[in-house]
Amino acid sequence: MATPTGPGLSFRRHVAAIPDQAVRSFFDPSLLALFELIDSHLMDGDRLRNLAQRLLDPQEILKNPSHRRLLIEMLPAPKRQEMARRVDVSADSSVQQISDAIATKAQMAAALEFFGIEPEVHAPIEAPPATKRIIPQYALFKHQLRLVNSAWKKLEAAPHTVIVHMPTGGGKTRSAMHLIAEHLRSYNPSLVIWLANSRELLEQAASEFDKSWSILGDRSVDLVRMWGDFDSDPLSVRDGVVVAGLQKLYYFKQNRFSDFLRLADRAHLTVVDEAHIAVAPTYHDLITSLCSKRHNNRLLGLTATPGRTWADIALDRELSDLFNSQKVSLEIEGYSNPVAYLIDEGYLARPTFTLLNTEPGLSLSSEEHKALADRFEVTESLLERLGDTPTRNLKIVERINDLITRHRRIIVFAPSVASAKSINAVLNVQGVNSLCITADTDIVERQKAIDLYKSDTNDPIVLLNYGVFAAGFDAPKTSAAVIGRPTLSLVLYSQMVGRALRGPRAGGNADAEIVTVVDPELPGFGKVEEAFRNWEDVWDGTSS
C-alpha cells in the first residue's frame, strides 16, 4: 500500500479540536502568566485557540518530546494510525513509539507533511576555517614600515623634525598617511597641516587621507581642502587635516595674520610634500612660522630628492638646516641603493633610458649662458624658443609614433605650451589618440582628459603637458615618458621620469622606456639611478 501524500490533518484543525488544557500546555508558563495579567479570559475557548494558531510554531512543538507525545495522543485513532504509517512504523504502534520515530530527521519531515506544514529550508552553514590569514586594507610593505617607524621616532624626539627620503614611486604618500594616522591617534585632538604647491599633489593628499583614515582612524575628524577655488577657513577645524596650497596659505598669512597665528598655535604637525621647495624664501618663512609657534610642533618633509639643486651646495644646505639635518632614507640590507631593490622586487618598473638628439640650431647668447650659470635652470624664454623649433617638435612626434607601437600610455613633457599644442595637433591629425593639458586648460576638460588617460581602454593614449604633471600625477599604466623639457634640475628631471616608473607590485608595469631629448647647446641628464644618493654629503651622514 502506497504511503499517502498531502496533509492527513491540518495543524490548525487539530489544535481547534483538542481540550483547552492540552492547548495551554503548549505555551511557555511565563507567557501564560503574562496573558493572565493582561486578560484572564485570553486563555479560554476560541480566544485561546486563536492565539495558539497565531503564536505556536508547529515545528517547535514537534521537536519537543513531551509536546510531540501530547499532540499525537490527542489525534483521533484513525489519524494516529495514518501518522504511524507515514513515519514508517506499524499502525498499532504506541504513542511513544510514533513519537520516537518522529525524532529522526527523515520522519520529522513526514510528520510535518502529515500536518500540512512545509519544512523550513536553510542554506548550509559553512563553518569558518580554523586558520585564516587577514589581509590589511592599507598595509605598508616591510621596507616602508621600517622607514615609517624610524621617522616616527625622530618626530617624537627633539627637535621634532624629519625629512622622509624615498625614491619616486617608493610610496611616500602612503607612508606619510601612516605617520599622520599615528599622530592623530596619539594626540586627540590634533591639527595636521599638509602643504604642497600643485593642484595634483594637493588632491592626491586629500583623497589619500580620506581613504586611509577610514581604515586607520579611531574617531571622526575633519578634512579641509584649501587651494584653488575651495573657499574654506582653516580655523574651522581643531581635530583633523587641512590640505593647503602653499600660495593660498601664504595669502591667508598676509591678509589675516592674527588668524594665522591662531592656526599656527593649533598646528601640531606640518607636512611639506616635495620638501625641496621649502627653502624658497616665501615658503620657508611660512613653514617656520607654523612650526615655531610652540616648541613641540612637528615638521615632516617628504621628497625623492633631498636637495634643491645638484650644483649649489649652499642652497642644498638650507634644506638640511630647515629639518635640523634629520633625515630617514629607505635602507635595504644588501643594496647600496634602494632604487635597485625596488626595481628588482617589482615596486618600480625597470627603466630603459635612451637619448633623442636634436640638431644644432639654437644658439645661446652670452646673456643666456650667464642665466644658465646663475639660475641653475633653463629660462622660460629659452624654453619657448625651443618649443617654437619645428625640427625639434618633429623629432618628438616621430619618437612618439615609435613608442605607441610598444606602449599603451605615454606621457610627454613639452618645453612650452606652444610645443605641447603643436605636437598634440600633429598627432591628432595622424590619428593618434592624443591629449594636451596645460595650466590654462579648463578644469572640467582637464579632468575628462585625465579620466580618459587613466581608463582601462587598451588603445594607446598620449598625454602632452607643460608644467603640470611633473609631480603628484599618478597614472600607473604609464610605461613611457618623453622628457622634451630640458632642465638643469635633477629634482625636476627625477620627478618627470618618475611618472612612468610605477612597477607591477604597485599596479604599474614591469618595464618602462624613458626618452630624453638632448639639445646640443644645453646641459642635462640621461639617467637618474644616482640621484638617490646625490645629496648625502649635505646631510652630514645623519640619515638613518
N, C-alpha and C positions, 0 to 999 in steps of 0.2 A: 504493500500500500504506500502510495507516494506521500511524502510529508507535505501537509497543507501549506500554502503560502498566503500572505495577506494577514491582517490582524485577526487574531482569534477573539479578542475582546478589547475594545479601546480602553486605554488607561482612564480616561475621563468617565466613561460609563461604569467602570469597575469601582472607582472612588465614590461615585454617586450612589452606589448600591450598598456599601458596607456601613456598619454602625458608626455612630458619631465617635464613640470611644476609640475604635480602631483607627479612624482618621486622625483623631487628636494625637495618637501615639507616634504618628509620622513627623510631628512638629517638634522642634527643639524646645525643651521646657522653659528656657529663658524667653523665647519668643511668645510662648503661650502666656507666660506671666505678664508680659508687656501688653498683649492683646486684652487680657483680663482687666488691666488697669485702664485701658482706653475705653473698652466697652465689653462688659461681661457676657453679652449676648453674641459677640462675634464668633464664639466657638460652638454655636448651636446650629443644627439643621442645615438649611440651604445656604446660609451665610458661611458656615464652616466649610461646606463643600466647594463653594465659590472661591474661597480663599485657598483651599487645597489645590484646586485646578490651576490657580494663578501662580502659586508660590512653590508648590512641590516639584522637584526635579525627578522624573521617573527613573532616570539612570542612577541618581544618587540613592534612591530608595532600593533599587535592585542590587546595588553594590553593598548595602548594609545588611549583614546576615539576618539580624532579628527582624528588620523591616521587610526583607525579602520573604522570610518564612510567613510573616503575618499576611503579606499580600497574596501569597499562594494559598494559604489556609482559608482566606475569605473568598476564593474562587468557587463558583458552583462546581459540583462534582464532574459534570461533563467537560467543562472548560479546563479543570485541573488535569483531567486525563489527556485532553488535547495538548496542553502545555507540556506534559510529560513526554508525549511523543515528539513534540517539537525539539525538546532538549535531549532527545536520544536516550530516554530511559523508558522502562515499561509503563504501561498505562496505570497499573495498580501500585506504582511506586508511592512511598510516603511523602508527606510534605518536606521532610528533612532531606530525603534522597533527591527530590526535584531541586530543592534549594542548593544542595551540594553540587549538583550537575551544573547549575547556572553559574556557579562561582568560577568556572573556567571561561576563558576569553571567547572561545568559539560558541559556547552555549549561551553566554550573555547576549551575543548578537541575536541568537534565535529567540530568546526571551523578549528582547526589545521589539523584535519583529512581531511577536505574538500580541504585544500591547499596541502595535501600530506606531512604533517610535523609530525614527531614523537614527542610527548610531552616529555620534559625533566623529567627524573625520579630522584628525590632527596631522599636520605635517610632521615628519620625523624630526626630532630634536637632535641636532648634531652636538655632540659633546666637544667642548673646547680642547685643543691639543694640550698635552701635558707640558710641552715646552714650546714657546713662541718667541721669535725674535721681533722686537718692537722697533720699527724704523722711525726715527725722529723726523719731523717735517721741516725743520730749519736747522739742520746739523751743519757743523763745520768739519772739514777734512782735518786729519791729525796735525798736519803742518800748520794749518790756520789756527787750530786750537792752542798749540804751543805758543804761537805768536800772541794771541789774544791774552793768554794767561800772563805772559811777560809784560805786555802793555798795561794790563790792569794793575800789576804790582807797582809799576812806575807812576801811574796816575794816582795811586793811593798814598805814595810816599812823597815827601817834599823833594823838589819844588812843584810836584803835581803836573808835570808837563811831559809829553812824549810825542814823538812822530813815528807813525807806523809806515814802514818802508816795505812795500810789496810790489813785485813786477806787475805790469799791466796784464789784466786777466787773471791775477792771482787771488782775487776775491776780497779786495779792500773794503768795499761797501758792506758785504755780508759780515765780514769780521767786525767792522765798526758797529754794526747793529747789535751784535752780541755784547760789545763793550757798553753801548748805550743802555741795553736792557739790564745788564748787570748793575749799572749805575742807578737807573731808576728803581730797581728792586731794592737796592741798598739804601737809597736816600728817598724818603717819602714824606712830603712832596719834594720834587726837584725839577728844575727847569734846564733843559738842554737846548742849546742854540747851534744849529748846523749851518755853516756858511759855505757858499760856493758862488762862482761868478758866471754861470751859464744856465739857461733855462733847462737844458737837458740834464745837467748834473743835479739841479735842484729838484726836478720832478722825479728823477731816479731815486734820490734820497727820500723824498716824501712817500713815494709808492712803496719803497722797500721797508721803511719804518712801519707803515700801515700793515704790511704783510707780516713782518717779523714780530711786532708786539702782540698781534692776535695769537701768536703761538708761544712767545717767550714771556709775555707780560703777566703781572699779578694783580692788576687793577685797571680801571678805566682812566685814561689820560687824554689830553688834548693834543691834536696835531694841527699846527697853524702854518699855512703857506703864506710867504711874504716875499713875493717877487712879481715883476711884470705888472699885470692888471689886478692882481689879488689885493683887495682893499681890506687888509686885516691889521689889527692892533696887537703887537706882541705882548702888551701888558694885559691882554685878556686872559692869559694863561699863567697859572702858577705851578702846574704839575703837568709835564709833557714835553713836547718838542716843538720848537719854532724853526722851520726851514726857511732861511732868509738869504736873499741875494745880497752880496756884499755892497753893491751900489745902492740898493734900496735902504739897507740898514745904515749906510753912511749918511744918506739924506735924512733919515729919521734922527740920527745923532745931531746933524747940523740944525735941524728945524725944531726938534723937541728935546733939547739937551737934558733938561731935568727929568723927563720921562726916560731918556736913555740911561741916566744914572740909576733910576729905579730898576730898569731892566737888567743892568749890569749887577746890581745888588742881588737879583734873583738867579742870575745865570750861574749855575753851579758847574756846568760842563759846557765848554765851547769846542765844537768840532770844525776844523777847517779842511774841506775837501780840496784836492790838488794844492797841498800846503805850500808848494814852492812859490805860489803867488802872494803868500802872506807878507813878504818883505817889501812889496810895493808900498811906498810911503803912506798913501791914503789908507790902505788896508791894514798896514802894520799898526797905525795909531788906533784904528777901530778895534782891532783884536786885543791889543794890550789894554785898552780901556775896559773892555769886557772882562778880561781875566784878572785885572789887578785891583778891582773894587774890594774884593775880600781875599784874605790871604790864602784860603783853601780852595779857591776857584780852580778848576781843572782846565787844561788845554790839550786837546788831542788833534794831531795833524795826520793827514793821510796823503801818501804820494807814492808814485812809482819811481820818482826822480828827486831825491832829497837835495836838490841844488837848483839855483836859478839859471846858471849858465854852465858851459863846460870850460870856460876860459878865464872868468873873472873870479878869483878865489875870495875877494873881499865881499862881493855880493853873495856868494855861497855861504860865507862865514856868518852873514847876517841871519840867514835862516837857522843855522845851527845855534846862534845866540838866542834867538826868539824861543827856541824849545830847550834852552839850557843844555845843549849837547846831549839831550836824552833821546835816543833812537832805538827802536827794536826793529830788526830786519828778519826776513824769512831765512831761517837757517835749516839746512838739510844735511844730516850726517852722511858723509861720503861724497858730498858735492861741494866744490868750491864756489859754485854759482847756482843758486836755486832755480834760475831760468832753465838750466839744462834738466834739472829734476822734473820741473813742471811739464816740460816737453816730453821727456821720457815716459812719464806717467799718464800723459794724455790730458792734463789740465790745460795746457796750451798746445796750439797747433804747431807742427814742425814747419818753420818758415823757410822758403827759398827766396833769397834776395837776388834780384837782377837789376842791372842799370840800363836806363834808356838814355843814350847820349844824344843831345841835341846838337845842331850845327852852330858854329860860331855865327854871330850876327848881332849880338847885343854887346855893345861897347860901353864900358863904365867910365864915367867922367871921374876926375880926381876927387870931386866932392862926394860922389857915390862911394868911391873906395874909402874915403875918410869916414863916411857914415857907417859903412860896414864895420870898420875897425872900432869906432867909438860906441856903437849901439849893440854890437854883437847880434845883429838881426838885420834881415833884408827889409828895406824901407817899403812903405806902401806904394810909393811912386814907381819904384823899381819892379815891384810885383805886377803893377798894372801894365808896365811896358812889356814884361814877359807874357802876360795874358793876351796882349794885342799882337803877338807874333804868330802869324798863320802857320808857318812851317813847324813851329813847336807844337801848336794845337793839333796839327795834322798827325804828327808822330804819336801823340797821345791817343788820338782816335784809332789809329792803326793798331796800337798795342791793346786797346780795349777790345777791338774786334777779335784779336787773337785770344784774349783772356776768356771771352764768352764761349769759346769752344770747349773750355775746361771747367768753368766756374758758373754757379747759379747766381751768386750775389757778389757784386764788385763795387767797392766804394772808391771814389776818385776825389782827391784833394786838389782843387784847381788853384792857380796863383792869383786869380781875381774873379770878381763877379762876371765880368765880360767873358772871360775864358770859360767859366763854368757854363754860361748860357750858350756860347758858341759851340762848344763840344756837344752839349746836350742837343742842340738843334740839328747838328750833322748826324748824330746817332739816330735821332728820331726819323730823319729823312731816309736813313739806311734801313729802317725797320727794326731797330734795336729798342727794346723797352727801357727807356732812359728817363730818369727823374732828376730834377735840379732844384736844390734848396739853398737859399742864401738868407742872410739876416733879415732881408726885406720881404721874404715870402710870407704871404697871408697865413695866419696861424691855422686856419681850417684846411687850406690847401697843403700846408706843411704836414699836418697830422695825417691827411689822406695819403700823401706820398710815403710817409714813414710806415703807415699800416700796410700799404701795398708791398713795400720793400721787405717788411718783416713777415709777410704772409707765407703760407705753405705752398704757393704755386711753384711748380717746377721750372717755369720759364725763366731764362736769365734776365736779371734786372740790374741796371747800372744806376748808382746814386752819385750824382755830382754835387759838390758843395764847396763853398768858400767860407772859411772862418766859422763853421757851425759845429761840425761833428768830430772835432779832434779829441774831445773828452766827453764822457757822460753818455755816449751813444752806444747802446747795447743791442746789437743785431747778430746773434750767434751764427746765423747761416752765412755771414760774410766770410769768404775764403780767399779774396784777393783785394789788394789795395794798390792804387796808383798814387804815389806821392809826387804830384805835379807842382806842389807849392814848395819852393826852396826855403830852407831855414838854416840858421846858424844855431838854433836852439836844440840841443839834444833832448830836452824835455818835450818840446813840441813834436819833434820827429818821432820820439818813442810813443807819444800819445796817438799819433796818426797811424803808425804801424800797428799799434795795439788793437785797433778796431777790427782787425782780421785774424787775431790770434786766439780766439776762443777755441779751446780743444774739445774733443768728443766727450770727456768726462764732465765738462761744463756746458754741454749742449751744443758744441760747435763742431769743428772739422778736424780731421787728423792732420791735414796739410794745409799750408797757406802759401800764397805767392805774393811777394812784395816787389813792386816795380818802382824804383826811384828814378825820377827824371833828373839828369845831371846836366847842368849848364856850364860850359867851359869857363866862363868868367866868374862863377860863384862857387865858394866852398860849400861842402855839405857832408852828408853821412850816407853810408851804404849799408851798414848793419847796426843793430842795437844790442847784441848779446853782451857787449862790455858795459853797457850803460848802467847796469845794476850796481856795479862797484865803482863807478866813476868818481863819486864824491866822498869816499871813505876817509880820505885824509882830512877833510874839512870837519868831520865829526870826532876827530881826535881818538878814534878807536874806542869810543864809548858805547857803540851799538852792542846789543845783546840779542 
